[in-house]
């Protein structure tokens, strides 16, 4: 009988010890949960800060605005292109500030953003000093309803394209004048080979251009 009592006490003590260990283990696990959550939140916060810094310092003009047009973010690239400091831009209407000329009605652009979460195209803006710039613009509607707009200045490229078109038109115009002239007009390359022979030359010399 005494031996049975001793055995029961030993078993109870052993069970109590195991129960105590389980309790300590559970408490330790529960204590680690908020620590892990806090560490995860800190990592997310640091990542968000790094991303914000990269966007702010980027040479690429970037701005973020609500669907009503009011600016919430304006980076250094936007300041360099347009001349407006962040404190001048944030809180104002981007379309009013930059006097934006859209290729389509803004209502249609807004509708496309809402339906596809994305829009791209060319915009014309007016800078603080009055210069007009043309940008290749890409807009992304974010989950919180903010539009991230990333622009690339293509003003010089567009001017070159216009100049090339004008030059081609002038050449075609001059070519038509030469071709229709009654005076013989012949052109040769540096090797003396005839490269053009107008109708006036055909009439005077009797040879066709062929």
C-alpha positions in Angstrom: 0.0 0.0 0.0 2.8 2.4 0.9 4.6 1.5 -2.3 1.4 2.3 -4.3 1.1 5.7 -2.6 4.7 6.5 -3.3 4.3 5.5 -6.9 1.1 7.6 -7.3 2.9 10.6 -5.8 5.9 10.1 -8.2 3.5 9.9 -11.2 1.6 13.0 -10.1 4.8 14.9 -9.6 6.0 13.8 -13.0 2.7 14.8 -14.6 2.9 18.2 -12.9 6.4 18.8 -14.2 5.4 17.9 -17.7 2.3 20.1 -17.4 4.5 22.9 -16.2 6.9 22.5 -19.1 4.0 22.5 -21.6 2.7 25.7 -20.0 6.1 27.4 -20.2 6.4 26.3 -23.9 3.0 27.6 -24.7 3.7 30.9 -23.0 7.0 31.2 -24.8 5.3 30.6 -28.2 2.6 33.1 -27.4 5.2 35.6 -26.4 7.1 35.1 -29.7 4.0 35.9 -31.8 3.8 39.6 -31.1 7.6 39.8 -31.4 7.4 38.2 -34.9 4.5 40.4 -35.8 6.4 43.5 -34.7 9.5 42.5 -36.6 7.4 41.9 -39.7 5.7 45.3 -39.4 9.1 46.9 -39.0 10.4 45.2 -42.1 7.4 46.3 -44.1 7.7 49.9 -42.8 11.4 50.0 -43.7 10.6 48.6 -47.2 7.9 51.3 -47.7 10.4 54.0 -46.6 13.0 52.7 -49.0 10.5 52.6 -51.9 9.3 56.2 -51.1 12.9 57.4 -51.0 13.6 55.8 -54.4 10.5 57.3 -55.9 11.3 60.7 -54.4 14.9 60.8 -55.7 14.2 59.3 -59.1 15.1 61.4 -62.1 11.9 60.1 -63.8 9.1 62.6 -63.3 6.5 60.9 -61.0 3.4 62.2 -59.3 0.5 60.6 -57.5 -3.0 62.1 -57.6 -6.5 61.1 -56.5 -9.2 60.5 -59.1 -10.4 64.0 -58.5 -7.1 65.3 -59.8 -5.5 66.5 -56.6 -1.8 65.8 -56.1 -0.6 63.7 -53.1 3.0 63.0 -54.2 5.5 65.0 -56.4 9.1 63.8 -56.7 12.3 65.5 -57.6 12.1 64.4 -61.2 8.8 66.2 -61.6 10.3 69.3 -59.9 13.2 69.3 -62.4 11.0 68.9 -65.5 8.2 71.3 -64.5 9.9 73.7 -62.2 7.3 73.4 -59.4 8.6 72.4 -55.9 6.6 69.7 -54.0 5.1 72.3 -51.6 3.8 74.2 -54.7 2.3 71.1 -56.3 1.0 68.8 -53.5 -2.6 69.6 -52.7 -3.3 71.3 -56.0 -4.9 69.9 -59.2 -2.3 68.4 -61.5 -4.4 69.1 -64.6 -4.8 72.8 -63.6 -1.2 73.2 -62.4 0.3 71.8 -65.6 -2.5 73.0 -67.9 -2.7 69.4 -69.3 -3.8 68.8 -72.8 -5.2 65.3 -73.1 -5.5 63.3 -76.4 -9.0 62.2 -75.3 -11.6 63.7 -73.0 -10.5 63.3 -69.3 -13.8 61.5 -68.5 -12.8 58.8 -71.0 -9.3 58.6 -69.6 -10.7 58.3 -66.0 -13.1 55.6 -67.2 -10.3 53.6 -68.7 -8.3 53.8 -65.4 -11.3 52.6 -63.5 -11.9 49.7 -65.9 -8.4 48.6 -66.8 -6.3 50.2 -63.9 -3.9 51.5 -66.6 -3.6 54.2 -69.2 -0.8 55.3 -71.5 -0.4 58.1 -74.1 1.0 61.4 -74.9 0.2 64.5 -72.8 1.1 68.2 -73.3 2.1 70.2 -70.2 3.0 73.7 -69.5 6.0 74.2 -67.1 6.4 76.9 -64.5 8.5 79.1 -66.8 5.9 78.8 -69.6 7.7 76.2 -71.7 5.4 73.6 -73.3 6.6 70.0 -73.0 5.3 66.7 -74.5 5.5 63.6 -72.3 5.0 59.9 -72.8 2.8 59.2 -69.8 1.9 56.0 -68.0 -0.7 55.9 -65.3 -1.5 53.1 -62.9 -4.5 53.0 -60.6 -3.4 51.7 -57.2 -5.5 49.7 -54.8 -6.2 52.8 -52.5 -7.7 54.7 -55.4 -4.5 56.8 -56.0 -3.2 57.2 -59.6 0.6 56.9 -60.0 1.7 58.9 -63.1 5.2 58.3 -64.6 6.2 60.7 -67.4 9.0 60.8 -69.9 9.9 64.0 -71.7 9.8 63.4 -75.4 9.6 67.1 -76.5 12.9 67.1 -78.4 12.0 63.8 -80.2 8.6 65.2 -81.3 10.2 68.4 -82.6 12.7 66.3 -84.6 9.8 64.3 -86.1 8.0 67.5 -87.1 11.1 68.9 -88.7 11.6 65.7 -90.6 8.1 65.7 -91.9 8.4 69.4 -92.9 11.7 68.6 -94.7 10.1 65.7 -96.6 7.2 67.9 -97.6 9.6 70.6 -98.9 11.6 68.0 -100.9 8.4 66.6 -102.5 7.3 70.1 -103.4 10.7 71.0 -104.9 10.7 67.7 -106.8 7.3 68.4 -108.3 8.5 71.9 -109.4 11.6 70.4 -111.0 9.7 67.7 -112.8 7.1 70.1 -114.2 9.6 72.7 -115.3 9.9 73.4 -119.1 13.6 74.1 -118.6 15.9 71.1 -118.9 17.1 70.1 -115.4 19.5 67.2 -115.0 21.3 66.0 -111.9 24.4 63.7 -111.7 26.3 62.0 -108.9 30.0 62.4 -108.4 30.7 59.7 -110.9 28.9 61.6 -113.6 26.0 59.2 -113.7 22.6 60.9 -114.3 20.3 60.5 -111.4 17.4 62.6 -112.6 16.1 63.9 -115.9 13.0 66.1 -116.0 10.4 66.6 -118.7 12.1 69.7 -119.9 15.3 67.7 -120.6 13.2 65.2 -122.5 11.7 67.9 -124.7 15.1 69.6 -125.4 17.3 66.5 -125.8 14.8 64.0 -127.1 15.7 61.3 -124.5 13.2 60.0 -122.0 14.2 59.6 -118.3 14.3 55.8 -118.9 
